[in-house]
Amino acid sequence: MRLLVLGGTEFVGRTVVEAALARGWEVTVFHRGRHRPPPGVRSLHGDRTAPDGLAALAADGGTWDAVVDTWSAAPRAVLDAARLLCGRAGRYAYLSSRSVYAWPRPPAGGDVEDGALVDGAAADAGPTDYPRDKRGGERAAVEAFGAQNSLLVRAGLILGPYENIGRLPWWLSRMARGGPVLAPGPRSLALQFIDARDLAAWLLGAVEQNLSGPYDLVGPPGHTTMGDLLEACVRVTGSGAELRWTEPAVLAEAGIEPWTQLPVWVPPDSETYDALHRADVTRALATGLVCRPAAETVADTWRWLTEIGGSAPQRPDRAAVGLDPEVEAKVLAGPRWGVAGTTPRERASGE
């Protein structure tokens, strides 16, 4: 198989490239040249936001069995690339997001991928907001390649090595510092995420199967819990950090922002929680999605993080995540920090 990856040097794109190389595929990456791609690929350089930014891709004249595009900004960049590659590639796989669904997100059950989508997204639009940019990118792929030759991968929360958003790296770095850690409860709160490597494996398998149309892609409901995830972070860092499970009401009173200040976590019994951690992925599971244990994702991310010196890369178009140490200390020192999902006896005994 011959694969073209638009990007291919960071996080999901890089993971897809490595997975394709491991399968023996011929891989070409088109990127700006700011990061070194994995060894074994052919590189083309260009900036999709610049005039004539696709010139190298146009002049190359290569053909591919499939294209993978992870673009997250103006949809017209997807449209320009897809139009250029139409007739030179067999299938266009666009990494979209579950954010393209209208609010509230579709409930579990039924044909979730056929749910209502955000309004106001256009294939030829400039940058707007994340949901409409991603939906516009979907429309661009379908407009150029047609519904039968375009694959729309609506990913949920993505974690794993190479992460450049900072969610799991922040938790790992926080555990590595040790001491009491503000752990958002309840401990048993079910979470959904997908390891970027599992996403890549499914995506390449979908290309081999000639799949088309939209697929929600994240781990199955209850893939892990907040407790299992954070306790795995404590174990792999070896810091002996003390998790202090804190009730959502206490966090709300302190003005702590879910998802951003406490990455991955949102309070239960909310529309946001339902949207992020109760996704129905029946269609993806039926077409080969397999998800590794959360502990493996945590361990491998920590290994990667230590190999690069402990500081994760940060995408310039995304705000940094994590809780200020002073805010954390203030909440933990207050009279009302509670432990969710445990009894007073268990708190006293450390069970």
C-alpha positions as CSV (number, residue, x, y, z in Angstrom):
1,M,0.0,0.0,0.0
2,R,1.1,3.5,-0.8
3,L,0.1,6.1,1.8
4,L,0.3,9.9,1.8
5,V,0.0,11.6,5.2
6,L,-0.6,15.3,5.2
7,G,1.4,16.2,8.3
8,G,2.9,13.0,9.7
9,T,5.5,14.5,12.1
10,E,3.5,15.0,15.3
11,F,1.2,13.0,17.6
12,V,-1.6,11.2,15.6
13,G,-0.1,11.8,12.2
14,R,3.3,10.5,13.3
15,T,1.7,7.5,15.0
16,V,-0.2,6.7,11.7
17,V,3.1,6.9,9.8
18,E,4.9,4.6,12.2
19,A,2.0,2.1,12.1
20,A,2.0,2.2,8.3
21,L,5.8,1.6,8.1
22,A,5.4,-1.3,10.5
23,R,3.0,-2.9,8.0
24,G,5.5,-2.5,5.2
25,W,3.6,0.3,3.4
26,E,5.3,3.0,1.3
27,V,4.8,6.3,3.1
28,T,5.1,9.9,1.9
29,V,4.6,12.8,4.3
30,F,3.8,16.3,3.3
31,H,4.7,18.8,6.0
32,R,6.3,22.1,6.8
33,G,9.7,20.8,7.8
34,R,9.5,22.0,11.4
35,H,9.7,18.5,12.8
36,R,11.7,15.5,11.6
37,P,9.4,12.7,10.3
38,P,10.1,9.0,11.3
39,P,12.9,7.4,9.3
40,G,11.9,5.4,6.3
41,V,9.5,7.9,4.7
42,R,9.7,10.2,1.7
43,S,9.2,13.9,2.6
44,L,7.6,16.7,0.6
45,H,7.6,20.2,2.1
46,G,5.0,22.9,2.0
47,D,2.8,25.1,4.1
48,R,-0.9,24.6,3.4
49,T,-1.7,28.1,4.7
50,A,0.6,29.9,2.3
51,P,0.1,30.9,-1.3
52,D,1.2,28.1,-3.6
53,G,1.8,26.1,-0.4
54,L,0.9,22.8,-2.2
55,A,3.3,23.4,-5.0
56,A,5.7,20.6,-4.0
57,L,2.8,18.2,-3.8
58,A,1.5,19.3,-7.2
59,A,4.8,19.0,-8.9
60,D,5.6,15.6,-7.4
61,G,3.1,13.7,-9.5
62,G,2.9,10.7,-7.2
63,T,-0.1,8.5,-6.7
64,W,-1.3,6.8,-3.6
65,D,-3.8,4.2,-2.4
66,A,-4.9,6.5,0.4
67,V,-4.4,9.9,2.0
68,V,-4.6,10.6,5.7
69,D,-5.3,14.2,6.7
70,T,-5.3,15.4,10.3
71,W,-5.9,19.1,9.6
72,S,-7.6,21.1,12.4
73,A,-7.9,24.6,11.1
74,A,-9.5,26.3,8.0
75,P,-11.5,23.7,6.0
76,R,-10.4,25.3,2.7
77,A,-7.0,23.8,3.3
78,V,-8.6,20.4,3.3
79,L,-10.5,21.3,0.2
80,D,-7.5,22.5,-1.7
81,A,-5.5,19.4,-0.9
82,A,-8.3,17.0,-1.6
83,R,-9.1,18.6,-5.0
84,L,-5.4,18.4,-5.9
85,L,-5.2,14.7,-4.9
86,C,-8.5,13.7,-6.5
87,G,-7.5,11.2,-9.3
88,R,-4.1,10.6,-7.7
89,A,-5.3,8.8,-4.5
90,G,-7.9,6.1,-4.1
91,R,-9.3,7.1,-0.7
92,Y,-9.2,10.2,1.5
93,A,-9.3,9.6,5.3
94,Y,-9.9,12.7,7.3
95,L,-9.3,12.8,11.0
96,S,-12.3,14.6,12.3
97,S,-13.8,14.9,15.8
98,R,-16.9,14.0,17.8
99,S,-17.2,17.7,18.3
100,V,-19.0,17.9,14.9
101,Y,-22.2,16.8,16.4
102,A,-24.9,19.3,17.4
103,W,-25.4,19.9,21.1
104,P,-26.4,17.8,23.0
105,R,-24.4,15.0,21.5
106,P,-26.2,11.9,20.3
107,P,-27.1,9.4,22.9
108,A,-25.9,5.8,22.9
109,G,-27.7,3.4,20.7
110,G,-28.9,3.5,17.1
111,D,-27.0,5.0,14.2
112,V,-25.1,7.5,16.3
113,E,-23.0,8.7,13.3
114,D,-26.2,9.8,11.6
115,G,-27.0,12.3,14.3
116,A,-27.5,16.0,13.8
117,L,-24.3,18.0,13.0
118,V,-23.3,21.5,13.8
119,D,-24.6,24.2,11.5
120,G,-22.7,26.8,9.5
121,A,-19.8,24.6,8.4
122,A,-18.6,25.0,4.8
123,A,-15.9,23.2,2.8
124,D,-14.4,26.4,1.5
125,A,-14.5,28.3,4.8
126,G,-11.7,30.1,6.6
127,P,-11.0,29.3,10.3
128,T,-14.1,29.6,12.6
129,D,-14.2,27.3,15.6
130,Y,-13.1,23.8,16.2
131,P,-16.4,22.0,15.7
132,R,-17.2,23.9,12.4
133,D,-13.6,23.6,11.2
134,K,-13.7,19.9,11.6
135,R,-17.2,19.6,10.0
136,G,-16.0,21.8,7.2
137,G,-13.0,19.5,6.7
138,E,-15.4,16.5,6.5
139,R,-17.4,18.3,3.8
140,A,-14.3,19.2,1.9
141,A,-13.1,15.5,1.8
142,V,-16.6,14.3,0.6
143,E,-16.9,17.1,-1.9
144,A,-13.6,16.2,-3.6
145,F,-13.6,12.4,-3.2
146,G,-17.3,11.6,-3.0
147,A,-19.0,9.7,-0.2
148,Q,-17.8,6.3,-1.3
149,N,-14.1,7.2,-1.3
150,S,-13.9,9.4,1.8
151,L,-13.5,8.1,5.4
152,L,-14.4,10.4,8.3
153,V,-12.8,9.4,11.6
154,R,-14.7,11.2,14.4
155,A,-12.2,10.8,17.2
156,G,-12.9,11.3,20.9
157,L,-10.3,12.0,23.5
158,I,-6.9,10.8,22.2
159,L,-4.0,10.0,24.5
160,G,-0.6,8.2,24.2
161,P,3.0,8.8,23.3
162,Y,3.8,12.0,21.3
163,E,0.8,13.8,22.8
164,N,1.2,17.5,22.1
165,I,-2.0,18.7,23.9
166,G,-0.6,18.0,27.4
167,R,-3.4,16.1,29.1
168,L,-1.8,12.8,30.1
169,P,1.7,14.4,30.2
170,W,0.4,16.9,32.8
171,W,-1.0,14.2,35.0
172,L,2.2,12.2,34.8
173,S,4.3,15.3,35.6
174,R,2.1,16.2,38.5
175,M,2.4,12.7,39.9
176,A,6.2,12.8,39.5
177,R,6.3,15.8,41.8
178,G,4.8,13.7,44.5
179,G,2.9,14.9,47.6
180,P,-0.8,15.3,48.0
181,V,-2.6,15.4,44.7
182,L,-6.0,16.9,44.1
183,A,-7.8,14.0,42.4
184,P,-11.2,14.8,40.9
185,G,-13.8,12.3,42.0
186,P,-15.5,10.0,42.1
187,R,-12.8,7.5,41.8
188,S,-15.1,5.1,40.0
189,L,-16.0,7.7,37.3
190,A,-15.9,5.8,33.9
191,L,-13.8,7.4,31.2
192,Q,-13.4,7.0,27.4
193,F,-10.3,7.7,25.4
194,I,-8.4,6.1,22.6
195,D,-4.7,5.5,22.4
196,A,-3.3,7.1,19.3
197,R,-1.8,3.8,18.3
198,D,-5.1,2.0,18.5
199,L,-6.6,4.8,16.4
200,A,-3.9,4.4,13.8
201,A,-4.3,0.6,13.7
202,W,-8.1,1.0,13.1
203,L,-7.7,3.7,10.5
204,L,-5.2,1.7,8.4
205,G,-7.4,-1.4,8.7
206,A,-10.3,0.7,7.5
207,V,-8.3,1.8,4.5
208,E,-7.5,-1.8,3.7
209,Q,-11.2,-2.7,4.0
210,N,-12.2,0.3,1.8
211,L,-14.5,1.6,4.5
212,S,-16.2,5.0,3.9
213,G,-18.4,7.4,5.7
214,P,-18.3,8.5,9.4
215,Y,-17.1,6.5,12.3
216,D,-17.0,7.6,15.9
217,L,-13.6,6.4,17.3
218,V,-12.8,6.2,21.0
219,G,-12.5,3.4,23.5
220,P,-15.7,1.6,24.5
221,P,-17.7,3.0,27.4
222,G,-16.1,2.3,30.8
223,H,-12.7,1.6,29.1
224,T,-11.1,2.8,32.3
225,T,-12.0,4.9,35.4
226,M,-10.5,8.1,36.8
227,G,-9.1,6.1,39.7
228,D,-7.5,3.5,37.5
229,L,-6.0,6.2,35.3
230,L,-4.5,8.3,38.0
231,E,-3.3,5.3,40.1
232,A,-1.5,4.0,37.0
233,C,0.2,7.4,36.8
234,V,1.3,7.1,40.4
235,R,2.7,3.6,39.8
236,V,4.7,4.3,36.7
237,T,6.3,7.5,38.1
238,G,7.2,5.8,41.3
239,S,6.7,9.0,43.2
240,G,4.4,7.8,46.0
241,A,2.1,10.7,45.3
242,E,-1.0,10.7,47.5
243,L,-4.3,10.9,45.7
244,R,-6.9,12.9,47.6
245,W,-10.2,12.1,45.9
246,T,-12.3,15.3,46.0
247,E,-16.0,15.7,45.4
248,P,-17.1,17.5,42.3
249,A,-19.0,20.1,44.4
250,V,-15.9,21.1,46.2
251,L,-14.1,21.6,42.9
252,A,-17.0,23.7,41.6
253,E,-17.0,25.9,44.7
254,A,-13.2,26.5,44.2
255,G,-13.9,27.6,40.6
256,I,-11.7,24.9,39.1
257,E,-12.4,24.3,35.4
258,P,-13.1,20.7,34.3
259,W,-11.2,19.4,31.3
260,T,-8.7,22.3,31.2
261,Q,-7.4,22.7,34.7
262,L,-8.1,19.0,35.5
263,P,-7.4,17.3,32.2
264,V,-9.6,14.4,31.0
265,W,-12.1,14.9,33.9
266,V,-15.5,16.5,33.7
267,P,-18.2,16.2,36.5
268,P,-20.6,13.2,36.2
269,D,-24.3,13.8,35.6
270,S,-23.7,16.6,33.1
271,E,-24.2,16.9,29.4
272,T,-20.5,17.4,28.9
273,Y,-19.7,14.1,30.6
274,D,-22.3,12.3,28.5
275,A,-20.7,13.8,25.4
276,L,-17.1,13.0,26.3
277,H,-17.3,9.7,28.1
278,R,-20.5,7.9,27.0
279,A,-20.0,7.6,23.3
280,D,-21.4,4.7,21.4
281,V,-18.7,3.1,19.2
282,T,-20.6,0.1,18.0
283,R,-19.8,0.8,14.4
284,A,-16.0,1.1,15.0
285,L,-16.0,-2.1,17.2
286,A,-17.8,-4.0,14.5
287,T,-15.1,-3.0,12.0
288,G,-12.0,-4.0,14.0
289,L,-11.4,-1.4,16.7
290,V,-9.3,-3.0,19.5
291,C,-8.2,-0.9,22.5
292,R,-5.2,-1.7,24.7
293,P,-5.4,-1.4,28.5
294,A,-5.2,2.1,29.9
295,A,-2.2,1.1,32.1
296,E,-0.3,0.4,28.9
297,T,-1.1,3.8,27.5
298,V,0.1,5.4,30.8
299,A,3.3,3.4,31.0
300,D,4.3,4.0,27.4
301,T,3.5,7.7,27.6
302,W,5.7,8.0,30.7
303,R,8.5,6.2,29.0
304,W,8.3,8.5,26.0
305,L,8.1,11.6,28.3
306,T,11.2,10.6,30.2
307,E,13.1,9.8,27.0
308,I,12.5,13.4,25.7
309,G,13.6,15.0,29.0
310,G,10.3,15.2,30.8
311,S,8.8,18.1,29.0
312,A,6.0,17.3,26.4
313,P,5.7,19.3,23.2
314,Q,2.8,21.8,23.1
315,R,0.8,22.7,20.0
316,P,0.9,26.5,19.6
317,D,-2.8,26.6,18.7
318,R,-4.0,25.0,21.9
319,A,-4.0,26.5,25.4
320,A,-1.9,24.8,28.0
321,V,-3.8,22.6,30.4
322,G,-3.3,21.8,34.1
323,L,-4.0,23.2,37.6
324,D,-1.8,25.9,39.2
325,P,0.1,24.4,42.2
326,E,-1.1,27.3,44.4
327,V,-4.7,26.7,43.6
328,E,-4.3,23.0,44.3
329,A,-2.6,23.6,47.6
330,K,-5.3,26.1,48.6
331,V,-8.1,23.6,47.9
332,L,-6.3,20.8,49.7
333,A,-5.7,23.0,52.7
334,G,-9.3,24.0,53.0
335,P,-11.8,22.5,55.5
336,R,-14.1,21.0,53.0
337,W,-12.0,18.8,50.7
338,G,-13.9,15.5,50.6
339,V,-13.1,12.1,49.3
340,A,-15.5,10.8,46.6
341,G,-16.5,7.2,46.5
342,T,-15.0,6.2,49.9
343,T,-16.3,5.9,53.4
344,P,-14.8,7.6,56.5
345,R,-13.3,4.3,57.6
346,E,-11.7,3.8,54.2
347,R,-10.3,7.4,54.3
348,A,-8.9,6.9,57.8
349,S,-7.3,3.5,56.9
350,G,-6.0,4.5,53.4
351,E,-8.0,1.7,51.7
